[in-house]
């Protein structure tokens, strides 16, 4: 067991030394930038502003998104079409991201995780649900914006109704 652990540590040392270093201050600044981007994404999503939403995504075939209903898209073409379809006929959407946690792994890679509650009104039907979200952000250009490379939004199952008490 000790040999295996030592071998893993020795094998990973060159990889760790190649990773770009960030000072704690640089990391903190980038975490706040990603947190602000995530907050702005929520605002654009709630306002159903497709043009504004587009500015948050990596617009390449590598983009992957998993929607709360289980639909998955691959690439910006599919995702933009899914957004248009999802917002069609939707009169109100209120997604609230709670406890957003950001971790910057490298100067160009970060993750944001959060809980969410979402309220959607389509016609006379209302859908209220909660879940979790994970966003993987990348920064293709060191001087550019952070962009969503992968997004996963879950939908927690509804709590079972409490059985009625018989008297």
C-alpha positions as CSV (number, residue, x, y, z in Angstrom):
1,X,0.0,0.0,0.0
2,X,2.8,2.4,0.9
3,X,4.6,1.7,-2.4
4,X,1.4,2.4,-4.4
5,X,0.9,5.7,-2.5
6,X,4.5,6.7,-3.1
7,X,4.2,5.8,-6.8
8,X,1.1,7.9,-7.2
9,X,2.7,10.9,-5.5
10,X,5.9,10.6,-7.6
11,X,3.9,10.3,-10.8
12,X,1.7,13.3,-10.0
13,X,4.6,15.6,-8.9
14,X,5.5,16.6,-12.5
15,X,1.9,17.4,-13.3
16,X,1.5,19.6,-10.2
17,X,4.6,21.5,-11.0
18,X,3.4,22.3,-14.5
19,X,0.1,23.8,-13.3
20,X,0.1,27.6,-13.4
21,X,0.5,29.1,-10.0
22,X,-1.9,31.7,-8.6
23,X,-1.4,33.8,-5.5
24,X,-4.2,33.7,-2.9
25,X,-5.1,37.3,-3.9
26,X,-5.3,36.4,-7.6
27,X,-7.5,33.3,-6.8
28,X,-9.8,35.4,-4.6
29,X,-10.2,38.0,-7.3
30,X,-11.0,35.4,-10.0
31,X,-13.5,33.6,-7.6
32,X,-15.4,36.9,-7.2
33,X,-15.4,37.5,-11.0
34,X,-16.8,34.0,-11.6
35,X,-19.4,34.5,-8.8
36,X,-20.5,37.8,-10.4
37,X,-20.7,36.1,-13.8
38,X,-22.9,33.3,-12.3
39,X,-25.2,36.0,-10.7
40,X,-25.4,37.8,-14.0
41,X,-26.3,34.5,-15.8
42,X,-29.1,33.9,-13.4
43,X,-30.4,37.4,-14.1
44,X,-30.3,36.9,-17.8
45,X,-32.0,33.5,-17.4
46,X,-34.8,34.9,-15.3
47,X,-35.3,37.7,-17.9
48,X,-35.3,35.1,-20.7
49,X,-32.8,37.3,-22.6
50,X,-31.4,34.9,-25.2
51,X,-29.0,37.4,-26.6
52,X,-27.6,38.2,-23.2
53,X,-27.5,34.5,-22.2
54,X,-25.5,33.7,-25.3
55,X,-22.6,35.8,-24.0
56,X,-22.1,33.4,-21.0
57,X,-21.5,30.2,-23.0
58,X,-18.6,28.8,-24.8
59,X,-20.1,28.8,-28.3
60,X,-18.4,25.7,-29.6
61,X,-19.3,22.0,-30.1
62,X,-17.6,21.2,-26.8
63,X,-20.3,22.9,-24.7
64,X,-22.4,20.4,-22.8
65,X,-25.6,21.2,-20.8
66,X,-27.9,19.0,-18.8
67,X,-31.3,20.6,-18.1
68,X,-33.4,19.8,-14.9
69,X,-35.9,17.8,-17.0
70,X,-33.0,15.5,-18.1
71,X,-32.6,16.9,-21.6
72,X,-28.9,17.1,-22.6
73,X,-27.4,19.3,-25.3
74,X,-24.1,19.1,-27.0
75,X,-22.6,22.2,-28.6
76,X,-23.8,25.7,-28.7
77,X,-26.2,25.1,-31.7
78,X,-28.2,22.5,-29.7
79,X,-28.1,24.6,-26.5
80,X,-29.3,27.8,-28.1
81,X,-32.2,25.9,-29.8
82,X,-33.1,24.3,-26.4
83,X,-33.1,27.7,-24.8
84,X,-35.5,29.1,-27.4
85,X,-37.8,26.1,-27.0
86,X,-37.7,26.2,-23.2
87,X,-38.6,29.9,-23.1
88,X,-41.3,29.7,-25.7
89,X,-44.7,30.2,-24.0
90,X,-43.0,30.7,-20.6
91,X,-44.5,33.9,-19.1
92,X,-42.5,33.8,-15.9
93,X,-39.4,32.1,-14.6
94,X,-37.7,32.8,-11.3
95,X,-34.6,30.8,-10.7
96,X,-32.9,31.6,-7.3
97,X,-29.4,30.4,-6.9
98,X,-28.5,29.8,-3.2
99,X,-25.2,29.3,-1.5
100,X,-23.1,29.8,-4.6
101,X,-19.6,28.3,-4.1
102,X,-16.8,29.0,-6.5
103,X,-13.5,27.3,-6.7
104,X,-10.8,28.4,-9.1
105,X,-8.6,25.5,-10.1
106,X,-6.3,27.3,-12.4
107,X,-6.1,30.7,-14.0
108,X,-8.5,29.4,-16.8
109,X,-10.7,26.8,-15.1
110,X,-13.2,27.2,-12.3
111,X,-16.4,25.6,-10.9
112,X,-19.5,27.1,-9.3
113,X,-21.9,24.9,-7.4
114,X,-25.2,26.0,-5.9
115,X,-28.7,24.9,-4.8
116,X,-31.6,26.4,-6.7
117,X,-35.3,26.8,-6.5
118,X,-37.1,27.5,-9.7
119,X,-40.7,28.8,-10.3
120,X,-42.0,28.6,-13.9
121,X,-45.3,29.8,-15.2
122,X,-46.4,28.6,-18.6
123,X,-50.0,29.6,-19.5
124,X,-52.1,28.6,-16.5
125,X,-49.6,25.9,-15.3
126,X,-47.1,26.5,-12.6
127,X,-44.0,24.3,-12.0
128,X,-42.1,24.9,-8.7
129,X,-39.1,22.8,-8.1
130,X,-35.6,22.8,-6.5
131,X,-32.3,21.1,-7.2
132,X,-28.6,21.6,-7.5
133,X,-26.4,23.1,-10.2
134,X,-22.8,22.9,-11.3
135,X,-21.2,25.2,-13.8
136,X,-17.7,24.6,-15.2
137,X,-16.2,27.9,-16.3
138,X,-13.2,28.4,-18.6
139,X,-11.3,31.4,-19.7
140,X,-10.1,30.7,-23.2
141,X,-8.4,34.1,-23.4
142,X,-6.4,35.3,-20.3
143,X,-7.8,38.8,-20.8
144,X,-11.3,37.7,-21.8
145,X,-14.5,36.7,-20.0
146,X,-15.2,33.5,-18.1
147,X,-17.5,31.3,-20.2
148,X,-19.6,28.3,-19.3
149,X,-18.1,25.1,-20.7
150,X,-20.4,22.7,-18.9
151,X,-23.6,23.2,-17.0
152,X,-25.7,20.7,-15.1
153,X,-29.0,21.5,-13.3
154,X,-30.8,18.9,-11.3
155,X,-34.3,18.6,-10.2
156,X,-34.8,17.0,-6.8
157,X,-37.7,14.6,-6.6
158,X,-40.8,16.0,-4.8
159,X,-41.1,15.0,-1.2
160,X,-43.7,12.3,-0.7
161,X,-47.0,13.6,0.8
162,X,-47.4,12.7,4.4
163,X,-50.0,10.1,5.0
164,X,-53.2,11.4,6.5
165,X,-54.0,10.4,10.0
166,X,-57.1,8.4,10.4
167,X,-59.1,8.9,13.6
